C-alpha cells in the first residue's frame, strides 16, 4: 500500500509541476508584460515594421549658405600673355638662363589648399581631318615664390624626335 501511496504522491507532484510550468510559460509571452524597446525590429514581421512608419513631416528651414568656392582660371599663350582670365592673375616666363622654360602664374590669393590643373590649350591651330597631333604635356606645381604662385612647364614633341620644354599655350584652373 505504501508503494501505491508513493506513486500517487509522485504522480500528483508531476501534475502540479506541469501546471505551474505551463502557467508560467503563458505569463512570459503575455503582451502586457513586454517592456518597451525589448523586442528588436528584426524580430518583428516586415509588414508590421512597415506599418509602424508614419508619413514624413514638413521640411525644415534651409541652412545658411556656405562660403563661395574661389575659382581662378586663365589661358596663357606661348609668349606669357594672358589671353583670358577670371581676374587678378599675372604670368611671367622663367628661363633660368635658358635652362628651363616655365611660366610663373600668380593668383590673387593663396592656392596651396586648392586643387589645380593645367592643360594644353592651343586655340590658334585648327586641325584638318588628316593632321597628326604630336604629343604635348603640361606640368604644374607649387612655387617657392609663395602660396599664391604656381609654376607651369609645357612640354612638346615638336618634330617627332622627343619631348622638349617649350613655351606653349596652356589653360590653368584653380578650384578651392
QUIBELUR-V160390 format. One record per residue. N is the residue number from 1. PHI is phi in degrees with one decimal (* if undefined). Layout:
n/phi
N/PHI
N/PHI
This chain:
n/phi
1/*
2/-63.2
3/-69.2
4/-70.0
5/-66.3
6/-64.0
7/-65.7
8/-64.0
9/-67.2
10/-63.8
11/-64.4
12/-64.2
13/-65.1
14/-63.0
15/-64.5
16/-64.2
17/-62.3
18/-63.1
19/-64.4
20/-66.5
21/-64.1
22/-63.0
23/-65.8
24/-66.1
25/-61.8
26/-63.5
27/-75.0
28/-67.4
29/-93.7
30/-69.6
31/-60.1
32/-68.8
33/-92.8
34/-79.8
35/-84.5
36/-58.1
37/78.0
38/-86.1
39/-111.4
40/-71.8
41/-61.1
42/-67.9
43/-91.5
44/-107.5
45/-54.7
46/-60.5
47/-65.3
48/-67.0
49/-64.2
50/-62.4
51/-68.7
52/-76.0
53/-85.3
54/-91.8
55/-74.1
56/-68.6
57/-80.7
58/-68.2
59/-69.3
60/-76.7
61/-69.5
62/-67.2
63/-77.4
64/-69.3
65/-68.9
66/-78.5
67/-68.3
68/-68.0
69/-75.2
70/-75.8
71/-124.7
72/-122.9
73/-152.5
74/-158.1
75/-116.6
76/-121.6
77/-86.0
78/-66.7
79/-98.3
80/82.5
81/-89.6
82/-79.2
83/-82.4
84/-148.2
85/-165.5
86/-82.9
87/124.1
88/77.6
89/-102.9
90/-129.2
91/-142.1
92/-148.0
93/-75.5
94/-127.3
95/-117.3
96/49.3
97/69.1
98/93.4
99/-75.0
100/-132.6
101/-136.4
102/-118.6
103/-115.0
104/-92.7
105/-110.3
106/-109.6
107/-105.7
108/-72.7
109/-148.5
110/-61.2
111/-120.8
112/-65.1
113/-94.6
114/-107.2
115/-98.2
116/-133.5
117/-149.3
118/-138.0
119/-147.9
120/-63.1
121/-142.2
122/-76.7
123/-91.0
124/-80.7
125/-85.7
126/-107.1
127/-80.5
128/-79.8
129/-58.6
130/-101.2
131/-67.4
132/-94.1
133/-95.4
134/-79.8
135/-60.3
136/-135.7
137/-133.7
138/-131.4
139/-120.8
140/-132.1
141/-155.5
142/-67.2
143/-113.4
144/-73.6
145/-77.2
146/146.5
147/-70.5
148/-103.1
149/-123.0
150/-121.4
151/-105.9
152/-120.7
153/-113.7
154/-109.5
155/-125.7
156/-147.0
157/-99.3
158/-75.1
159/-136.9
160/82.5
161/-105.0
162/150.3
163/-87.0
164/-126.8
165/-75.6
166/-137.2
167/-85.0
168/-141.7
169/-69.9
170/-145.9
171/-114.5
172/-133.0
173/-135.6
174/-126.4
175/-125.2
176/-109.4
